[in-house]
Amino acid sequence: MTRRLPVVFEMSAVVISAAVLSSPVLASGYHLGLQSVTSVAAGNAAAAEAADATTIVSNPAGLVHVEGTQIDTNLFVIKPDIKYKNARGTFSDGSDVSGPEHGNIANTAQLVPQLYFSHRLNERWGVGLGVYIPYAARTNDSSASVLRYNVNKTNVKALDINPAVAFKINDRHSLGVGLIAQYLHAEVQKYADFTPVGSAQSGIPPAMLHQRAPGAFDARATVKGNDWGYGFNAGWLWDVNDDVRVGVSYRSKINQHLHGTARWQPVGKYAKQYAPLFAQFGFKELEGAQVQITTPEVVSVHGMWKVNPQWNLFGNVSWTRSSRLHELDINFENDKAIDPVHGTTSHTTHIATNWRDTYAVGVGASYQQTPRLQWRFGVNYDQSPVRNSSTRLSTIPDGNRWLFGAGAKYDVNKKDTVAVSYAYLHIQHTQMNQQDDGAHVSSNVRGEADYRSHAHIAGVSYTHRF
């Protein structure tokens, strides 16, 4: 009888989350989308406004519209909530995974700081520097969860260093370009079942061992990887007249070659006894792992209309080439036996995400109640790159989402401005029904669950002009 050995760890979660960083509760697929407090308050639709140094991210051409020298600090507090129920795990032998069938993989508040600097050199030139977090994700499920063989814990962070320069061609047109150096770190924990090893040694069918000793052959794996990647962003702004401004911005793809390690630890009673056998099949205690990924390019078209001295209207449409994450291959340092009877080995985990290109649409407005006080509000619709439940991952139960934002900006004096925002993120209910690719290194377990996700996002910013 052919028994397929399950993989102890799987770097797929690192890759998806990294291309993610995604955080499953913040923006479509992987992008955080929280770089500016005033922008979030206006539904992430105010890229054409170019009111402060955060324009480095949304459209670097706006640097020629930011007066003097400014430092802009932004801090977001995110309270996500990603719950699942009706979960089920199924082994390749048809038996069910034991464990709780519901849980919450993200309910801890997270802090996301951002920092920007801008300087107007003269009437035609402006420069700036942004140091911000484009991606951030942290999920943690119970070690006994019925979904533990998918992904149990994720911690992913990215940091962008983005210097930029802008040039004003004439009174109506300006161009900007910036360089992006991106550091990406990802850490993932998951469980794997080594019951087939016990079955091969004892002669007891795996299904019977699953019933008699659930979790006794479990091993826990921790995978870490990091890399620096480089790209650029660019933008154009056109003041059609004194009341209307339109613009286009572009963010390039960034190639990331994640290098890391994969480490596993037997935790089940019998997994500890059979641990010496695992290395014989290529599952070393510590080995290298790597993967090549490409974060996608983004194109945005935006506009602003000064309706009157009090009201401004904003609009933004973005397209993201999320299909760059169509599939992924994770390469391990050592070959692993995936079918010992026939001598089949593999050093690759293959993930067919089948993501699609996506779009986002935002509209917003600002109301200047007094010379110092401005109110802002807006809404944004963001399409999910996940096509269906069969390609949805347990750490990214992504779905189409709506962001509703509101906030205020207050000029304390001519040099200091403070702003606050609140946003509620609603994600459509989603389902996961995914089967591992058993032809490669894989845990070979089907996971199913129903997800409900949302997030509360509060922001505060302080701008100082020199």
C-alpha positions in Angstrom: 0.0 0.0 0.0 1.4 3.4 -1.0 1.7 5.9 1.9 2.5 9.5 1.1 4.6 11.3 3.7 3.3 14.7 4.8 5.5 17.7 4.8 6.5 19.0 8.2 6.6 22.5 7.1 5.5 24.5 4.2 6.9 27.9 3.1 3.8 28.7 1.1 2.4 30.6 4.0 5.5 32.8 4.1 5.2 33.5 0.4 1.6 34.3 0.3 1.7 36.4 3.4 4.8 38.1 2.2 3.4 38.9 -1.1 0.8 39.9 1.4 1.9 41.0 4.1 -1.1 41.1 3.5 -2.7 41.2 6.0 -6.0 39.5 5.4 -8.0 42.2 7.2 -6.6 45.4 5.8 -6.4 45.6 2.0 -7.1 43.5 -1.0 -4.9 40.4 -1.0 -1.8 41.8 0.7 -1.5 45.6 0.6 -2.0 47.5 3.8 -3.3 50.7 2.4 -2.8 52.8 5.6 -0.1 55.3 4.7 -1.9 58.6 5.4 -4.4 59.5 8.2 -6.0 62.3 6.1 -6.3 60.0 3.0 -8.0 57.2 5.0 -10.5 59.7 6.4 -11.4 60.5 2.8 -11.8 56.9 1.7 -8.2 56.7 0.2 -9.5 58.9 -2.6 -7.5 62.1 -2.0 -4.3 61.4 -4.0 -4.8 64.4 -6.2 -4.9 66.7 -3.2 -1.2 66.7 -2.5 -1.8 68.5 0.8 1.2 67.1 2.8 4.3 65.0 2.6 2.3 61.7 2.4 1.9 62.5 -1.3 5.3 60.7 -1.7 3.3 57.4 -1.6 0.1 58.4 -3.5 1.6 60.7 -6.2 5.2 62.0 -5.8 4.5 64.8 -8.3 2.5 66.4 -5.5 5.8 67.4 -3.7 5.9 70.7 -5.7 2.5 71.6 -4.2 3.7 71.1 -0.6 5.0 74.4 0.8 8.2 74.9 2.7 9.7 72.1 4.8 7.5 69.6 6.6 7.7 66.5 8.8 4.5 64.4 8.8 4.1 61.5 11.3 1.2 59.1 11.1 0.2 56.4 13.6 -2.6 53.8 13.0 -4.1 51.5 15.6 -5.8 48.5 13.9 -8.2 46.1 15.7 -8.9 43.2 13.4 -11.4 40.4 13.9 -11.2 37.3 11.7 -13.4 34.5 12.9 -14.1 31.2 11.4 -16.6 28.5 12.0 -17.8 25.2 10.5 -14.2 24.3 10.0 -13.1 20.8 8.9 -9.8 19.2 8.0 -9.7 15.9 6.0 -6.6 13.6 5.7 -5.7 11.9 2.5 -7.1 8.7 3.9 -10.5 10.2 4.3 -10.4 10.5 8.1 -11.2 13.8 9.8 -8.8 16.0 11.6 -9.6 16.4 15.3 -9.9 19.7 17.1 -12.0 22.8 17.6 -14.1 23.8 14.5 -14.2 27.6 15.2 -11.8 30.2 16.3 -10.4 33.8 15.8 -7.1 34.1 14.1 -6.7 37.9 14.4 -8.1 39.9 17.3 -5.0 41.7 18.7 -4.6 45.4 18.2 -1.6 46.4 16.0 0.3 49.7 15.8 1.4 50.9 12.3 3.7 54.0 12.3 4.6 56.0 9.2 7.0 59.0 8.8 7.4 61.5 5.9 9.6 64.5 5.1 9.2 67.0 2.3 11.2 70.1 1.2 10.3 72.6 -1.5 13.6 73.6 -3.0 12.2 76.4 -5.2 9.2 77.2 -7.4 9.9 74.2 -9.6 11.6 71.5 -7.5 10.5 69.5 -4.5 12.1 66.6 -2.7 10.9 64.2 0.0 11.5 60.9 1.9 9.0 58.4 3.1 9.7 55.6 5.6 6.5 53.6 5.9 5.0 50.1 6.4 3.1 49.0 3.2 2.4 45.5 4.5 1.8 44.0 8.0 0.0 40.8 9.0 -0.3 38.9 12.3 -2.5 35.9 12.7 -2.5 33.2 15.4 -4.8 30.2 15.6 -5.1 27.6 18.4 -2.5 24.8 18.3 -5.3 22.3 18.6 -7.4 23.8 15.8 -8.9 21.5 13.1 -7.1 23.8 10.6 -3.6 23.5 12.3 -2.2 21.6 9.3 -2.9 24.6 7.0 -1.3 27.6 8.7 -1.3 28.1 12.4 0.5 31.4 12.9 1.7 34.2 10.7 3.8 37.3 11.4 4.8 39.4 8.4 6.3 42.9 8.2 7.6 45.1 5.4 9.4 48.5 5.5 9.7 50.8 2.5 12.3 53.6 2.2 11.1 55.9 -0.5 13.1 59.0 -1.5 11.4 61.1 -4.2 11.8 64.2 -6.3 9.3 66.3 -8.2 9.6 68.9 -11.0 7.0 71.5 -12.0 7.0 71.7 -15.8 4.8 74.8 -15.9 1.9 76.3 -13.9 -0.3 73.4 -14.9 1.8 70.2 -15.0 4.2 68.5 -12.6 6.1 65.2 -12.6 7.5 63.1 -9.8 9.6 60.0 -9.4 10.8 58.0 -6.4 13.0 55.0 -5.6 11.7 52.2 -3.3 13.9 50.0 -1.2 11.7 47.4 0.5 12.7 45.1 3.3 10.5 42.1 3.8 10.4 39.7 6.7 8.0 36.7 7.2 7.6 34.1 9.9 5.1 31.3 9.7 4.2 28.4 12.0 2.2 25.3 11.0 1.6 21.8 12.1 2.1 18.6 10.1 0.9 15.0 10.7 3.4 12.2 10.6 0.9 9.4 11.2 1.9 7.7 7.9 5.4 7.2 9.4 3.8 5.5 12.5 1.6 3.5 10.2 4.6 2.3 8.1 6.3 1.2 11.3 3.4 -0.4 13.1 1.3 -1.7 10.2 -1.8 0.0 11.7 -3.8 1.9 9.0 -3.4 5.7 9.2 -7.2 6.2 9.6 -7.2 4.0 12.7 -4.3 5.8 14.2 -6.0 9.1 13.6 -9.0 7.9 15.6 -7.0 6.2 18.4 -4.3 8.8 18.8 -5.3 12.1 17.4 -2.5 14.6 17.4 0.0 12.1 18.7 2.1 12.3 15.5 2.0 16.1 15.2 5.1 18.2 14.5 5.3 21.9 14.6 7.3 23.9 12.0 8.6 27.4 12.0 9.7 29.0 8.7 11.4 32.4 8.5 12.6 34.4 5.5 13.6 37.9 4.5 15.0 39.9 1.6 15.6 43.4 0.2 13.8 44.3 -3.0 13.9 47.5 -5.2 11.5 49.4 -7.4 10.2 52.8 -8.1 7.1 55.0 -8.1 6.1 57.9 -10.4 3.3 60.4 -10.9 1.9 63.2 -13.0 -0.5 66.0 -11.8 -2.4 68.4 -14.1 -4.2 71.4 -12.8 -6.8 71.6 -15.5 -7.9 75.0 -14.1 -7.9 76.7 -10.7 -10.7 74.3 -9.4 -9.9 70.9 -11.0 -6.8 68.7 -10.7 -6.3 65.2 -12.1 -3.4 62.9 -11.9 -1.9 59.4 -12.6 0.5 57.5 -10.5 2.4 54.2 -10.9 4.1 51.9 -8.5 6.4 49.3 -10.1 6.7 45.6 -9.4 9.3 44.6 -6.8 11.1 41.3 -7.1 11.8 39.6 -3.8 14.0 36.5 -3.4 13.2 35.3 0.1 16.0 33.4 1.8 15.3 31.7 5.1 15.3 28.6 7.2 12.8 25.9 8.0 12.8 24.3 11.4 10.5 21.7 12.9 9.9 20.3 16.4 8.0 17.1 17.2 5.3 17.9 19.7 3.0 14.8 19.7 3.8 11.8 21.9 4.7 9.4 19.1 6.1 12.0 16.8 8.9 12.5 19.4 9.6 8.7 19.3 9.8 8.6 15.5 11.7 11.9 15.1 15.0 10.2 14.0 13.2 8.6 11.0 12.1 11.9 9.6 15.6 13.0 8.7 16.0 9.9 6.6 13.1 11.1 4.4 14.6 14.5 4.0 12.8 16.4 6.8 15.9 17.8 8.6 15.7 19.6 11.9 17.0 22.8 10.2 17.4 23.5 6.5 17.4 26.4 4.1 14.4 27.4 2.0 13.8 30.1 -0.6 11.3 31.4 -3.0 11.1 34.0 -5.8 8.1 36.3 -5.7 7.1 39.5 -7.4 4.9 42.1 -5.7 2.6 43.7 -8.4 2.5 47.0 -10.1 -0.3 49.5 -9.3 -1.7 52.2 -11.5 -4.0 54.9 -10.1 -6.1 57.6 -11.7 -7.3 60.3 -9.4 -8.9 63.8 -9.3 -10.0 66.7 -7.1 -12.7 69.3 -7.6 -12.8 72.5 -5.5 -16.6 73.0 -5.6 -16.4 76.2 -3.5 -14.1 77.6 -0.8 -15.6 75.1 1.7 -16.1 71.9 -0.2 -13.6 69.6 -2.0 -14.5 66.4 -3.8 -12.1 63.5 -4.4 -12.1 60.4 -6.6 -9.6 57.6 -7.2 -9.6 54.4 -9.3 -6.7 51.9 -8.9 -5.7 48.8 -10.9 -3.4 46.2 -9.4 -1.7 43.4 -11.3 -2.4 40.8 -8.6 -2.2 38.1 -11.2 1.6 38.2 -10.7 0.9 35.9 -7.8 -0.7 33.3 -10.1 1.5 30.5 -8.7 4.5 30.0 -6.5 7.2 27.4 -6.1 9.0 27.1 -2.7 12.3 25.3 -3.0 13.8 23.5 0.0 17.4 22.7 0.6 16.9 18.9 0.8 14.8 16.5 -1.3 11.9 14.9 0.5 10.3 11.5 0.1 6.7 12.1 -0.9 6.1 8.5 -2.0 8.6 6.2 -0.3 7.2 3.0 -2.0 7.9 4.3 -5.5 10.9 6.4 -4.5 9.3 9.7 -5.5 11.0 12.7 -4.0 10.5 16.5 -4.4 12.2 19.6 -3.0 9.4 22.0 -4.1 6.1 23.0 -2.7 3.8 24.3 -5.5 1.0 26.7 -4.8 -1.5 27.6 -7.5 -3.1 30.7 -6.1 -4.7 31.7 -9.5 -5.1 35.3 -8.3 -6.7 37.8 -10.7 -6.0 41.5 -11.4 -8.0 43.8 -9.2 -9.4 47.3 -9.1 -10.4 49.7 -6.3 -12.7 52.7 -6.4 -12.8 55.5 -3.8 -14.8 58.7 -3.4 -14.4 61.3 -0.7 -14.9 64.9 0.4 -13.6 67.6 2.7 -15.6 70.4 4.4 -13.7 73.5 5.7 -16.0 74.5 8.6 -13.6 77.2 9.9 -10.2 78.5 8.7 -8.6 76.0 11.0 -11.0 73.0 11.2 -11.7 70.7 8.3 -13.9 67.6 8.3 -13.2 64.6 5.9 -15.1 61.5 4.9 -15.2 58.9 2.2 -15.8 55.3 1.1 -13.6 52.8 -0.8 -14.5 49.5 -2.5 -11.6 47.1 -3.0 -11.9 43.9 -5.1 -10.3 40.7 -3.8 -7.8 38.9 -6.0 -9.0 35.5 -4.8 -11.2 33.9 -7.4 -13.0 31.2 -5.3 -12.9 29.1 -2.2 -10.6 26.4 -3.8 -7.7 28.9 -3.9 -8.4 30.8 -0.7 -5.8 30.2 2.0 -6.6 29.9 5.7 -4.3 32.9 6.6 -5.8 35.0 3.8 -9.6 34.5 3.9 -9.8 37.5 1.6 -13.0 38.9 0.1 -14.2 42.0 -1.5 -14.2 44.8 1.0 -15.7 48.2 1.8 -13.8 50.9 3.8 -15.9 53.7 5.4 -13.7 56.6 6.7 -14.2 59.8 8.5 -12.0 62.3 10.3 -10.9 65.9 11.0 -7.9 68.1 10.5 -7.1 71.0 12.7 -4.5 73.7 12.2 -3.2 74.5 15.7 -1.2 77.4 14.3 0.7 78.2 11.0 3.4 75.6 11.8 1.4 72.7 13.4 -1.5 70.6 12.2 -3.1 67.5 13.8 -5.5 65.1 12.2 -7.5 62.1 13.3 -9.4 59.4 11.5 -11.6 56.4 12.0 -12.3 53.7 9.5 -14.5 50.6 9.5 -13.4 47.9 7.2 -16.1 45.4 6.2 -15.1 42.2 4.3 -17.6 40.0 2.7 -18.2 36.6 4.2 -15.9 34.0 2.6 -15.4 30.3 2.4 -12.2 28.2 2.1 -12.2 24.7 0.6 -8.6 24.0 -0.4 -6.7 20.8 -1.2 -2.9 20.7 -1.0 -1.0 19.7 -4.1 0.0 16.1 -3.3 2.3 15.8 -6.3 4.8 18.1 -4.5 6.0 18.5 -0.9 2.7 19.1 0.8 0.8 18.4 4.0 -1.9 16.8 1.7 -4.8 17.8 3.9 -8.0 19.5 2.8 -9.1 22.5 4.8 -12.6 24.0 4.9 -14.1 26.9 6.9 -16.5 29.8 6.8 -15.0 33.3 7.6 -16.4 36.6 8.9 -13.9 39.4 9.0 -13.8 43.1 9.8 -11.5 45.7 11.4 -11.7 49.0 13.3 -8.9 51.4 12.3 -8.1 54.6 14.3 -5.4 57.1 13.1 -3.7 60.2 14.3 -1.1 62.4 12.5 1.0 65.4 13.4 2.5 67.7 10.8 5.2 70.3 11.6 6.3 73.0 9.2 9.7 74.6 9.5 
